[in-house]
Amino acid sequence: MTLTYHSTRNKDLKVTASQAILAGIAPDGGLFVPSFIPKLNVPLAELPHKSYEEIAYAVLQSFLTDFTEEELKECIHVYSEKFSDAAITPLVQAGNSYYLELFHGPTIAFKDVALSILPKFMTIAAKKNKNKNDSVILTATSGDTGKAALVGFQDVPGTKIIVFYPKNGVSAFQERQMLTQKGTNVSVVAIEGNFDDAQSQVKALFADPDLRQELANHHLQLSSANSINIGRLIPQIIYYIDAYKQLLATNKLTVGEEMDVCVPTGNFGNILAAYYAKEMGLPIARLIVASNENNVLTDFFKSGTYNRNREFVLTSSPSMDILVSSNLERLLYHLSKENSELIETYMTDLSVKGQYRITAQMLQDAEAFRAGSATEADVINEIKRVHTEANYTIDPHTAVASFVASHFQNDRPMVIASTASPYKFPEAVLEALAPDFESTDLISALKEVRTLTHNPFPAAIEEALSGEIVHDKVVSISEMKKAVKDFLHV
Ligand SMILES: *Cc1c(COP(=O)(O)O)cnc(C)c1O
């Protein structure tokens, strides 16, 4: 049986992996999902002898069935090229927990794991499908995706990229990282609104037939680098398997014993990758969904009702300030036993009424999922606690997960996805660890973090600090379409 991709809103739609990657989102507005979840094709006992790259190959080969071995290996090569740690995603023990450091890529956040490789997938996919059009990557970001996508696509032939971010919804450092982005094919635009506004409008642009036609007339076609693209999700499965490998290799687990995973969650992409890893046969007991004060998912997993009708809160973990977690749609599709009509109803209810309620059976089938949330005060206390008890510094996103995980800790190893370097969010780190420090500017704040963590500046910091600001556009939501057309000269 060959693995293909369906839409969550139409089970009969069927495309290849490369077509799903090129399109980003299905034409009916649904998300592409694999026709089945393949079993891990490496015996668990052999994992300790495998490199990150070998595990990556095993995973990608099972999901990207129309890519050749040579093509996949060329893609996988980006990890040794672009990541600063030889382990790619090292697992670090601190106190009772294991922090899976996903931030050793070019923009020091976990988005790099997927966005370093996605441009490679797209270039190959375009060739494979004899695509004559250039791809236009349209992306809404709550901070980290934007920069990682910009770096990934910078000057990649046959692609252009436009990133929209909420003007007051990202950190000063994140904004600086984006506004200093070089490249002849890149555009960065701030919007007056929050992340959900930006994401909804990007989705609307994807579904806009006039825009598609105008672009097609100019040999352009839209694509997405958001985590709704299946090409972003699949590379994220790899590091959960690699984390299990590292626990085996250090004798923290024996073959077949289970670990727990706790993930700071926004758009539900990272935790969904962990779910896929579990479904592939990786011994994961609990999938713990950690939210900040935008805790829609916490309520959802406890009650079965998803309700976005609530106040949107700006927190110290902006990449998780999300009320509509797009990738949850994929989980619902699997839980409903691929009932695409039902998913369509839920998604209509979500956009019309702002809520939906899943069946009791689906909620029961989601029993491996647990959920919890952290307040802003919990986050600051957790950064402090981990630093005091384990001399380890975590960023506010990781702190959300670390706090939630502490309530679920038992004898099983707890793997916490550490999604950003503490350098990326100096304000929160300093509030926790140096409350008396009066930050006058970004540079002195970063230097203070360096003193506290004893870690040298990653290259990403040097680059953002020395780079020249080259973008300055701010538009309203209704002007986003025009911003796209202006940049593309259509
Ligand atoms: C994107 C992001 C998250 C949320 O990940 P999702 O896959 O959207 O759930 C968490 N932390 C950081 C630092 C991020 O950049």
The ligand as a Gaussian input file, in Angstrom:
#p B3LYP/6-31G(d) Opt

LIG

0 1
 C        6.121000      27.802000      17.330000
 C        6.606000      27.699000      18.703000
 C        5.888000      26.977000      19.672000
 C        4.564000      26.315000      19.366000
 O        4.705000      25.212000      18.501000
 P        3.432000      24.655000      17.698000
 O        3.993000      23.628000      16.796000
 O        2.865000      25.835000      16.961000
 O        2.482000      24.118000      18.698000
 C        6.418000      26.889000      20.943000
 N        7.573000      27.503000      21.262000
 C        8.286000      28.209000      20.374000
 C        9.532000      28.884000      20.801000
 C        7.830000      28.323000      19.062000
 O        8.548000      29.021000      18.176000

